[in-house]
Amino acid sequence: MNRRDVFRVAGLAGATAISGGQFTLSAAPADGKTVKFGVISDLHHQQFGEKQVEIDRLKAFIDASVAAKPDFIIQCGDFCVRQKSEPLLAEWKRFAGPRHHVLGNHDMDHGSKAAFMEYWGMERRYYSFDLGGYHFVIIDRNGLKKDDGTVVDYDRGNWYRSPASAKSHTDAEQLAWLKKDLAEAAGPVIVFMHQPVFLTDEAPEMGNWREILTVFDTANHKAATAKRPGRVAAVFMGHDHDDRYGLRNGVHYFLLNSASYAYTSKGANFYRDSLFAFVTLGADGTLTLAGKDSAHKESTSDEVKARIPPRITGHAVRV
């Protein structure tokens, strides 16, 4: 059984340590401001019938966000189902500042993409915005590639019924927009997506990830040639329920662990506490990530504990 096949059979279903690291980006923002954001991923509210538990996990993140006062918060997909998640959304809205969503594959398990976006209050499935001299980009990777080459939306769990090669495709319209958007970026670019384009063990079901990496590489080459600061500097991803960091062609890639649990072929192995992170983008072009540490539940096997540490780790690198 594939680790994602667990969802076929599952149906709907206190404070910890902070670790951090600093990353030096290749270009400082033009207006020299510090930007801070909070990020959480793969909460999976009601995925396994756990209702109040996920609300409590989100509450821990919102409590920390209210205290830390970041410029915005963002969730990187697989947040909740569309039915009976109003208490969770009320908790999410308790943060008074800007809030951003990234669509994940399981968010469309029981409804259409359009219906889910309306439920969240999400106006666009992909978009960008500028803040503090940085350029932020949100990508939608939730498309199925049909035999004729066209890409259609994830809709009412069609993700489950499709071959791996059909999954996680970003449509041509969005790729054209992304190329144009990156070409016009005036500051370092920070990208958010659900399904990874790097660091994943699930490459066969990651769609046209090579195309996206090519877009990033080409945009950065053009920016460097023109001596423009608007290059892709960091990418934040979810989906895999794992904790990884990698550097590729000068771009920092962060694979964010789930707020809730690790995947295994035998089901979900829940973490004791909620996992999330805060990221500070400095006026000097530094990136500082502070992530949460937790522990596996006692029932988790030693094999899983060894393979998937329950944390979002900080790192220290320099480019």
C-alpha positions in Angstrom: 0.0 0.0 0.0 1.3 3.4 -1.0 1.6 5.8 2.0 -1.1 8.0 0.4 -3.4 5.0 -0.1 -4.1 5.2 3.6 -6.7 7.9 2.8 -8.7 5.4 0.6 -9.5 3.3 3.6 -9.5 5.9 6.4 -12.4 8.1 5.2 -13.1 11.3 7.1 -11.8 10.8 9.9 1.2 22.1 25.4 4.2 24.2 24.1 7.4 22.6 22.7 10.9 23.7 21.9 11.7 26.1 19.1 14.7 25.6 16.8 16.1 28.0 14.3 18.6 28.7 11.6 19.7 31.6 9.4 19.9 31.6 5.6 21.6 34.4 3.6 19.7 35.2 0.4 21.6 36.5 -2.6 19.9 39.9 -2.7 18.5 42.2 0.0 15.1 43.9 -0.5 15.1 47.3 -2.0 13.3 49.1 0.8 15.1 47.4 3.6 12.3 46.3 5.9 12.0 43.1 8.0 9.1 40.8 7.2 7.9 38.0 9.4 5.3 35.3 8.7 3.9 32.2 10.4 3.4 29.0 8.4 1.6 25.8 9.1 0.9 22.9 6.8 -1.1 19.7 6.5 -3.4 20.0 9.5 -5.9 17.6 7.9 -8.9 18.6 10.0 -11.4 15.7 10.2 -9.3 13.5 7.9 -9.4 10.7 10.4 -12.4 11.8 12.5 -10.2 13.9 14.7 -12.1 17.2 15.2 -11.2 19.0 18.4 -7.6 17.7 18.3 -6.9 19.6 15.0 -8.7 22.7 16.3 -6.4 22.6 19.3 -3.4 22.2 17.0 -4.4 25.3 15.1 -5.2 27.1 18.3 -1.5 26.6 19.4 -0.4 28.2 16.1 -2.8 31.1 16.3 -1.9 31.7 20.0 1.7 31.8 19.0 0.9 34.1 16.0 -1.1 36.5 18.1 1.9 36.7 20.5 4.5 37.0 17.8 2.6 39.5 15.7 3.9 38.4 12.2 3.0 40.4 9.1 0.9 37.5 7.9 0.2 33.9 8.4 -0.2 31.2 5.7 -1.2 27.5 5.6 0.4 25.3 2.9 -2.6 23.0 2.1 -4.5 20.0 3.3 -6.2 22.3 5.8 -9.7 21.0 6.3 -12.8 19.5 4.5 -15.6 21.8 3.4 -18.2 20.3 5.7 -18.5 21.2 9.4 -15.2 23.0 9.6 -16.6 26.3 10.7 -15.1 26.1 14.2 -11.7 25.6 12.7 -12.1 28.5 10.4 -13.3 30.7 13.3 -10.0 29.8 15.1 -8.0 30.7 11.9 -9.7 34.1 11.7 -8.8 34.9 15.3 -5.5 36.2 13.9 -6.4 39.7 12.9 -3.7 40.3 10.3 -3.5 39.1 6.7 -4.2 35.3 6.2 -3.2 33.3 3.1 -4.2 29.9 1.9 -2.5 27.4 -0.4 -4.7 24.7 -1.9 -3.8 21.1 -1.1 -5.0 17.9 -2.8 -7.1 16.7 0.1 -8.9 20.0 0.4 -10.9 18.9 -2.7 -11.8 15.4 -1.3 -15.4 16.3 -0.9 -16.1 19.2 -3.2 -15.0 21.3 -6.1 -12.0 23.7 -6.1 -14.3 26.7 -6.7 -16.6 25.7 -3.8 -13.7 25.2 -1.5 -12.2 28.6 -2.4 -15.5 30.2 -1.6 -15.7 28.4 1.7 -12.2 29.7 2.6 -12.8 33.2 1.2 -9.9 32.6 -1.2 -10.4 34.9 -4.3 -7.7 33.4 -6.5 -6.1 30.0 -6.7 -2.7 31.4 -7.5 -1.5 35.0 -7.0 1.4 37.2 -5.8 1.8 40.2 -3.5 4.6 42.5 -2.3 5.6 43.2 1.2 8.7 44.9 2.7 10.6 44.7 -0.5 10.0 40.9 -0.9 7.7 39.4 -3.5 5.5 36.5 -2.4 4.0 33.9 -4.8 1.3 31.3 -4.1 1.0 28.4 -6.6 -1.8 25.9 -7.2 -0.5 22.4 -8.1 -3.8 20.7 -7.9 -4.5 19.6 -11.5 -5.0 16.3 -13.2 -3.5 15.8 -16.7 -5.8 14.0 -19.0 -4.8 11.7 -21.8 -5.3 14.5 -24.3 -2.8 16.7 -22.4 -5.4 19.1 -20.9 -5.3 19.8 -17.2 -8.5 19.7 -15.1 -9.1 20.6 -11.4 -9.0 18.3 -8.5 -12.7 17.8 -7.7 -14.5 15.6 -5.2 -11.7 13.1 -4.6 -10.8 12.5 -8.3 -7.2 12.6 -7.1 -7.7 9.1 -5.5 -9.0 7.6 -8.8 -6.2 8.8 -11.0 -2.8 7.3 -11.9 0.3 8.8 -10.2 1.5 10.3 -13.5 -1.7 12.3 -13.8 -1.4 14.1 -10.4 0.0 17.4 -9.3 0.0 19.3 -12.6 0.2 23.0 -12.8 -1.8 24.2 -15.8 -0.2 26.1 -18.8 -2.2 29.3 -18.0 -0.7 29.4 -14.6 2.8 28.6 -15.8 2.6 31.5 -18.3 1.4 33.8 -15.5 4.3 32.6 -13.2 6.9 33.4 -15.9 5.6 36.9 -16.3 5.2 37.5 -12.6 8.8 36.4 -11.8 10.1 38.5 -14.7 8.5 41.6 -13.1 9.5 40.9 -9.5 11.3 43.8 -8.0 12.6 42.0 -4.9 13.6 38.6 -3.6 10.9 36.0 -4.3 9.4 33.7 -1.7 7.2 30.9 -3.2 4.6 28.8 -1.4 3.1 25.5 -2.8 1.6 22.3 -1.5 3.0 19.5 -3.6 6.9 19.6 -3.7 9.0 20.2 -6.7 12.2 19.1 -4.9 13.2 16.9 -1.9 10.3 14.5 -2.3 10.3 10.7 -2.3 7.1 10.8 -4.3 8.4 12.1 -7.7 6.1 9.9 -9.9 3.0 11.7 -8.6 4.5 15.2 -8.6 3.3 16.1 -12.1 5.2 18.7 -14.1 7.6 19.6 -11.3 10.5 19.8 -13.8 8.6 22.6 -15.7 8.3 24.6 -12.5 12.0 24.2 -11.6 12.9 25.3 -15.2 10.7 28.4 -14.7 12.6 29.2 -11.5 16.0 28.5 -13.1 15.3 30.6 -16.1 13.9 33.5 -14.2 16.9 33.5 -11.9 19.3 33.4 -14.8 17.6 36.3 -16.5 17.5 38.3 -13.2 21.2 37.6 -12.6 22.1 38.6 -16.2 20.2 41.8 -15.9 21.5 42.4 -12.4 17.9 42.6 -11.0 17.2 41.6 -7.4 13.9 39.8 -8.3 15.1 36.2 -8.2 13.5 33.2 -6.5 15.2 32.9 -3.2 13.2 30.4 -1.1 10.3 27.9 -1.7 8.1 26.5 1.1 6.3 23.2 0.4 4.0 20.7 2.2 2.3 17.5 1.3 4.9 14.9 2.2 4.6 15.1 6.0 8.4 15.3 6.4 11.1 17.7 7.5 13.6 18.5 4.9 15.8 21.3 3.6 17.8 21.5 0.4 19.7 24.0 -1.7 19.3 23.8 -5.5 20.8 26.3 -8.0 21.0 28.9 -5.2 17.3 28.5 -4.2 16.5 27.4 -0.6 13.8 24.7 -0.5 11.9 23.9 2.7 9.7 20.8 3.0 7.5 21.6 5.9 6.4 18.8 8.2 2.7 18.2 9.0 1.1 20.0 11.9 -0.5 16.7 12.8 1.1 13.4 11.9 3.6 11.3 9.9 2.4 9.1 7.0 3.0 5.3 7.0 1.6 2.4 5.1 -0.3 1.4 8.3 -2.0 4.7 8.9 -1.3 8.0 10.6 1.2 8.3 13.4 0.2 11.4 15.3 2.6 13.9 16.8 2.0 14.9 20.4 2.0 18.7 19.7 1.3 20.9 16.7 4.2 21.7 14.4 4.6 25.1 12.7 7.2 27.7 12.1 7.9 31.4 12.0 10.1 32.9 9.3 11.8 36.3 9.5 13.1 37.9 6.3 15.7 40.5 7.3 16.4 43.9 5.8 19.9 42.6 4.9 18.6 39.6 2.9 18.8 37.0 5.6 16.2 34.4 6.2 15.7 33.1 9.8 13.5 30.0 10.3 12.2 29.0 13.8 10.4 25.7 13.9 8.6 23.6 16.5 9.8 20.3 18.0 7.4 17.7 19.3 7.4 13.9 19.9 5.6 10.9 18.5 2.8 9.3 20.4 4.0 6.3 22.5 2.2 3.9 20.1 4.4 4.9 17.2 6.9 2.3 16.0 10.7 2.8 16.4 11.0 2.5 12.6 8.7 5.5 12.1 10.3 7.5 14.9 13.7 7.0 13.3 12.6 7.8 9.7 10.3 10.8 10.4 11.4 13.1 13.3 8.5 15.1 14.7 9.9 18.6 14.0 10.4 21.4 11.7 14.1 21.9 11.9 16.2 25.1 11.7 19.3 25.1 9.6 22.3 27.5 9.0 23.7 27.9 5.5 25.4 30.7 3.6 25.4 31.4 -0.2 
